[in-house]
Amino acid sequence: LAFSFFYRDPQGFELSRLKVALSFVWLLPMANFTRAMQHKLRESLYTRGLGCQRVMIYGAGTTGRHLLRRLSGAPQLGFLPVGFIDDHTERHGRSIQGQTGKDYTRIQVLGGLDRLPELVRQHAVDEVFIALPGASKLARRVFAACESAGVPFRFVPHLHGVLFQELEIDTLDGIPLARRRT
């Protein structure tokens, strides 16, 4: 662009400097407008449930319920919770309430860790969110089960245990989620 601003053709063809300057002035707003429209379109599709990532939450305790409320309360993030997995058998079959806009949705606790590979296939799960911030031994078993099932996972970290290892930490509406860097 800068080259064309100072370029003069020996045969008399001249690119107007005003045209170059105006095209540059219009380029930035149009690029921003295009990105904003793509973002709004994606957000609109996610709100309708189209193109969302299907996620399963491991851990139906306080952290898991809080994560469900955040995920179902913000459909524009593009995550669709399809169920819980929890090893407490008294929770199996129960429904846990989340909020979608003004409506409330109920997500069922589908089973324990032993059923994870089967449930991931059955519900076409794209990712597992692990909501066990303090249970490191159990969390390691869940990580291994996710890896053997071939499903990516993120987890709510125990903040005192995060030591800047191979973790990439994101936030989901105020909830920290970590994933192993690949």
VENDA-V847978 format. One record per pair of residues at least 4 apart in sequence whose ideal C-beta (glycine too) atoms are under 8 Angstrom apart, sorted by sequence separation. I is the first residue (numbers start at 1). GAP is how many residues later the second one is. D is the distance in Angstrom with one decimal. If there is no record, write none. Layout:
# VENDA-V847978
i,gap,d
I,GAP,D
I,GAP,D
This chain:
# VENDA-V847978
i,gap,d
1,4,6.7
2,4,7.2
3,4,5.9
9,4,3.9
15,4,6.7
16,4,6.9
17,4,6.2
18,4,6.1
19,4,6.2
20,4,6.5
21,4,6.4
22,4,6.3
23,4,6.1
24,4,7.5
25,4,7.8
26,4,5.8
27,4,6.2
28,4,6.4
29,4,6.1
30,4,6.4
31,4,6.5
32,4,6.2
33,4,6.3
34,4,6.5
35,4,6.3
36,4,6.3
37,4,6.2
38,4,6.3
39,4,6.2
40,4,6.2
41,4,6.4
42,4,6.3
43,4,6.3
44,4,6.7
46,4,7.2
59,4,6.2
60,4,4.8
61,4,7.1
62,4,6.3
63,4,6.3
64,4,6.4
65,4,6.6
66,4,6.6
67,4,6.2
68,4,5.9
69,4,5.6
70,4,6.3
88,4,7.9
99,4,7.3
100,4,7.2
111,4,3.7
115,4,5.2
116,4,6.2
117,4,6.7
118,4,6.0
119,4,5.9
135,4,5.6
136,4,6.5
137,4,7.0
138,4,6.4
139,4,6.3
140,4,6.5
141,4,6.3
142,4,6.3
143,4,6.4
144,4,6.3
145,4,6.2
157,4,6.7
158,4,7.3
171,4,6.5
9,5,6.5
15,5,6.2
45,5,4.3
46,5,6.4
59,5,4.1
60,5,6.9
75,5,7.8
86,5,4.8
99,5,5.5
100,5,5.0
110,5,7.0
120,5,4.4
146,5,5.3
157,5,4.9
162,5,6.2
171,5,5.5
172,5,5.3
8,6,5.9
45,6,5.0
46,6,5.6
58,6,7.5
71,6,7.0
86,6,7.3
98,6,7.0
99,6,7.2
119,6,7.1
132,6,5.9
146,6,7.4
170,6,7.5
171,6,6.9
57,7,5.0
84,7,7.7
97,7,5.4
98,7,5.0
132,7,4.9
146,7,4.2
162,7,7.1
169,7,5.6
170,7,5.2
7,8,6.1
71,8,4.9
97,8,7.3
98,8,7.5
111,8,6.2
120,8,7.3
169,8,7.1
170,8,7.7
42,9,7.4
72,9,6.0
97,9,5.5
98,9,5.9
110,9,5.4
130,9,6.2
169,9,4.8
170,9,7.5
5,10,7.9
57,10,5.8
71,10,5.1
96,10,6.8
97,10,7.9
132,10,6.9
143,10,6.6
157,10,7.2
168,10,6.8
4,11,5.4
57,11,6.2
95,11,3.9
96,11,5.4
142,11,7.6
167,11,4.6
168,11,5.3
5,12,5.9
84,12,6.3
95,12,6.6
96,12,7.7
116,12,7.6
130,12,5.4
143,12,7.6
157,12,6.9
167,12,7.2
168,12,7.6
68,13,5.6
95,13,5.0
96,13,6.9
110,13,7.8
130,13,7.5
142,13,8.0
167,13,6.6
168,13,5.0
57,14,8.0
94,14,7.1
95,14,7.7
128,14,7.8
166,14,5.5
167,14,6.9
5,15,5.0
93,15,7.0
94,15,5.1
166,15,4.9
4,16,5.7
5,16,7.6
55,16,7.1
68,16,7.7
93,16,6.6
130,16,7.7
139,16,6.4
154,16,7.5
162,16,6.8
81,17,6.5
92,17,5.4
159,17,7.1
91,18,4.7
92,18,7.6
128,18,5.3
1,19,6.7
92,19,6.0
156,19,6.3
157,19,5.9
64,20,6.3
92,20,7.2
156,20,6.5
157,20,7.9
156,21,6.2
157,21,4.4
64,22,7.5
136,22,7.0
155,22,6.9
156,22,7.7
1,23,6.2
52,23,7.5
84,23,6.1
86,23,5.3
89,23,7.1
128,23,5.5
130,23,5.8
132,23,7.1
133,23,4.9
154,23,4.4
155,23,5.7
55,24,5.1
57,24,6.1
60,24,4.4
83,24,5.8
84,24,7.0
85,24,7.4
127,24,6.6
128,24,7.5
129,24,7.3
130,24,7.0
131,24,7.6
132,24,7.4
133,24,6.6
134,24,5.3
154,24,6.5
155,24,7.5
53,25,5.9
55,25,6.8
56,25,7.4
59,25,7.6
60,25,8.0
61,25,7.6
73,25,7.1
75,25,6.1
82,25,7.4
83,25,5.6
84,25,4.3
85,25,6.2
87,25,4.6
126,25,7.6
127,25,5.0
128,25,4.4
129,25,5.4
130,25,3.8
131,25,5.2
133,25,4.7
136,25,6.7
154,25,4.6
49,26,7.2
52,26,5.2
53,26,5.4
54,26,5.3
55,26,5.7
56,26,5.8
57,26,7.6
58,26,7.5
59,26,7.8
60,26,4.1
72,26,3.3
73,26,4.7
75,26,7.4
81,26,5.3
83,26,7.3
84,26,6.5
85,26,6.2
86,26,6.8
87,26,5.6
116,26,7.8
125,26,6.0
126,26,7.6
127,26,6.5
128,26,7.7
129,26,7.2
130,26,6.9
133,26,7.8
153,26,7.0
51,27,6.9
52,27,6.3
53,27,6.9
55,27,6.9
56,27,5.4
57,27,5.2
58,27,4.7
59,27,6.1
71,27,6.9
72,27,5.5
73,27,7.2
83,27,4.4
85,27,6.6
127,27,6.7
129,27,7.5
152,27,7.3
47,28,4.8
52,28,4.0
54,28,5.1
56,28,7.2
57,28,7.3
58,28,7.2
60,28,7.3
68,28,6.1
72,28,5.0
73,28,7.9
85,28,6.6
113,28,6.6
117,28,7.3
46,29,5.7
47,29,5.5
56,29,6.1
69,29,5.5
113,29,6.3
116,29,4.9
120,29,5.0
46,30,5.3
68,30,4.3
69,30,6.0
85,30,7.2
116,30,7.1
46,31,6.9
49,31,6.3
60,31,5.0
65,31,5.7
85,31,5.9
117,31,7.0
120,31,5.0
46,32,4.3
64,32,7.7
113,32,5.7
117,32,4.1
43,33,4.3
72,33,5.5
116,33,5.8
60,34,7.5
85,34,6.5
72,35,7.7
42,36,7.4
60,36,6.0
83,36,6.9
143,37,7.9
68,39,6.0
83,40,6.2
82,41,4.7
82,43,6.4
85,43,7.8
129,48,6.8
60,49,5.0
57,50,7.8
87,51,7.5
56,54,7.9
58,55,7.6
58,58,7.6
71,58,7.9
67,62,6.1
56,63,6.6
56,64,6.9
67,64,5.1
66,65,7.9
56,67,6.7
64,67,3.7
63,68,4.1
54,69,6.6
56,69,4.7
63,69,7.3
54,70,5.7
55,70,6.7
58,70,5.8
61,70,6.9
63,70,5.6
54,71,5.3
55,71,6.6
56,71,7.9
57,71,7.6
58,71,7.1
59,71,6.5
61,71,7.9
54,72,5.0
55,72,5.1
56,72,5.2
57,72,4.9
58,72,4.7
59,72,3.7
53,73,4.3
54,73,7.8
55,73,6.9
56,73,7.3
57,73,7.9
58,73,6.5
59,73,4.7
53,74,5.8
55,74,5.5
57,74,5.7
58,74,6.9
58,84,5.4
67,89,6.8
63,93,5.5
79,93,7.8
77,95,6.8
77,96,7.2
74,99,5.5
73,100,7.8
71,101,7.3
70,102,6.1
70,103,4.6
70,104,7.3
67,105,7.6
70,105,5.8
67,108,6.0
66,109,6.9
